[in-house]
Amino acid sequence: MSIDENEPRKEQVGGESIMDSEQSISKIYAIKTTASQEQAVSDMIARKEHPAIHSILSPDSLTSYVMVESDEPDAIGLIIEEIPHARTIIKGESSIEEIGHFLTPKSDVEGIAEGDIIELVAGPFKGERAQVQRIDEAKDQVTVELYEATVPIPVTVRGDQIRVLDSGDR
């Protein structure tokens, strides 16, 4: 029995057959888009349902770019020709390690410190200013003390219900 170098090699690992080939590993490509149209472009790419495209990522913190996982960059090129706000494919490939920080969720209370001045943007105290007394990162909650309250009462709110106005370390 001869072994063809062009044919993918299968290995048995833990009862499962896996492929050992460069063709089985998808690459991640960046697509340049019109500003603020990342979500629209990613939705249009997803509607095409092309078999060569495995996943699409358009994080809020990355403006004017959409990341696409695919086996074939030529397939992405054909698809984005039909999409109005997709401009071009950026030359080169990315790895999962390079975009990994977009895949991990960021805590709502990250970047908030005790003593910071915040404004409540939701809930019954909306619009009130307060000072951070305690932070519970495990629950994504912040305990604050309202400025304009006659009696200082600690109020616990979710991290997504506040906005930092003045940070003590800045």
C-alpha positions in Angstrom: 0.0 0.0 0.0 1.5 3.3 -1.0 1.0 6.6 0.8 0.1 9.6 -1.4 1.6 12.9 0.0 -1.3 14.9 -1.3 -3.9 12.9 0.4 -4.8 13.9 4.0 -3.6 11.5 6.7 -6.1 10.2 9.2 -5.0 9.4 12.8 -6.9 7.6 15.5 -7.1 9.6 18.8 -9.2 8.5 21.7 -11.6 6.5 19.4 -12.1 9.5 17.0 -10.6 9.9 13.6 -9.0 13.2 13.0 -7.5 14.7 9.8 -3.9 15.7 9.7 -3.7 18.1 6.8 -3.2 21.8 6.0 -6.4 21.7 4.1 -8.5 20.8 7.2 -7.2 23.9 9.1 -9.3 27.0 8.4 -7.7 30.4 8.2 -9.1 33.7 9.4 -9.2 36.6 7.0 -10.1 40.3 7.7 -12.5 42.1 5.4 -12.4 45.9 5.2 -15.9 47.4 5.4 -17.6 50.8 5.4 -17.5 52.5 8.8 -20.4 51.4 11.1 -21.6 48.8 8.6 -19.7 45.8 10.1 -22.9 44.1 11.5 -24.7 44.6 8.2 -21.8 43.1 6.2 -21.5 40.1 8.6 -25.3 39.5 8.3 -25.1 39.6 4.5 -22.1 37.2 4.4 -24.0 34.8 6.8 -27.1 34.9 4.5 -25.0 33.6 1.6 -24.5 30.3 3.4 -21.4 29.4 1.5 -19.9 26.0 2.5 -16.3 27.4 2.6 -17.2 30.0 5.3 -17.2 28.5 8.8 -17.7 31.6 11.0 -18.0 35.4 11.0 -16.9 37.7 13.8 -17.7 41.5 13.9 -16.8 42.7 17.4 -18.0 46.2 18.5 -14.4 47.2 19.5 -13.1 46.6 15.9 -14.5 49.2 13.6 -14.5 48.9 9.8 -13.4 45.2 9.8 -15.2 41.8 9.9 -13.2 38.6 10.6 -14.2 35.5 8.5 -13.0 32.0 9.0 -12.7 30.1 5.8 -10.8 27.4 3.9 -10.8 29.4 0.7 -9.9 33.1 0.5 -11.1 33.1 -3.2 -14.6 32.2 -2.0 -14.6 35.2 0.4 -13.6 37.4 -2.5 -16.5 36.2 -4.7 -19.0 36.7 -1.9 -17.9 40.3 -0.9 -18.1 41.4 -4.6 -21.9 41.1 -4.1 -22.1 42.9 -0.8 -22.5 46.7 -0.9 -20.5 47.8 2.2 -17.7 45.2 2.0 -14.6 46.8 0.5 -11.7 44.3 0.2 -9.9 41.4 1.8 -6.8 42.4 3.8 -3.8 40.5 2.6 -2.5 37.9 4.9 -4.1 35.6 7.4 -4.8 35.8 11.1 -4.7 33.0 13.7 -7.1 32.2 16.5 -4.6 33.5 19.0 -4.6 37.0 17.3 -8.3 37.4 17.6 -8.8 35.4 20.9 -9.2 38.6 22.9 -12.4 39.4 20.9 -13.8 36.0 21.9 -13.5 36.3 25.6 -16.2 38.4 27.3 -15.1 41.5 29.2 -16.5 42.1 32.7 -18.8 45.1 33.0 -17.0 46.2 36.2 -13.5 46.0 34.6 -11.8 49.3 34.8 -13.9 50.6 37.8 -12.1 51.2 41.1 -13.3 52.0 44.6 -13.7 55.8 45.0 -14.7 56.4 41.4 -17.5 58.8 40.7 -20.2 57.2 38.5 -23.6 58.0 37.1 -26.4 55.5 37.1 -27.7 55.0 33.6 -30.6 52.6 34.3 -32.9 51.5 37.1 -34.8 53.6 39.7 -31.9 55.9 40.4 -31.2 56.7 36.8 -29.3 60.0 36.4 -28.1 60.0 40.0 -24.4 60.4 40.7 -22.7 58.2 43.2 -19.3 57.0 44.6 -18.2 53.4 44.3 -17.8 51.8 47.7 -17.3 48.1 46.8 -16.9 46.0 43.6 -18.0 42.4 43.3 -16.3 41.1 40.1 -17.7 37.6 40.4 -21.3 38.9 40.2 -20.6 41.9 38.0 -22.1 44.2 40.7 -21.0 47.5 42.2 -22.1 48.9 45.6 -22.4 52.7 45.4 -23.3 55.5 47.8 -25.6 58.2 46.3 -24.3 61.8 46.5 -27.6 63.6 46.9 -29.1 61.2 49.5 -29.6 62.7 52.9 -28.8 59.4 54.6 -25.9 57.5 53.1 -27.5 54.2 52.0 -25.4 51.7 50.0 -27.1 50.6 46.8 -25.9 47.6 44.8 -26.3 47.8 41.0 -25.2 45.8 38.0 -22.1 46.8 36.2 -23.9 47.6 33.0 -26.1 50.1 34.7 -23.3 52.6 35.5 -21.0 54.9 33.6 -17.7 56.2 35.1 -17.6 60.0 35.2 -14.4 60.6 37.2 -11.8 57.9 38.0 -9.7 58.3 41.2 -6.5 57.1 39.5 -6.7 59.4 36.5 
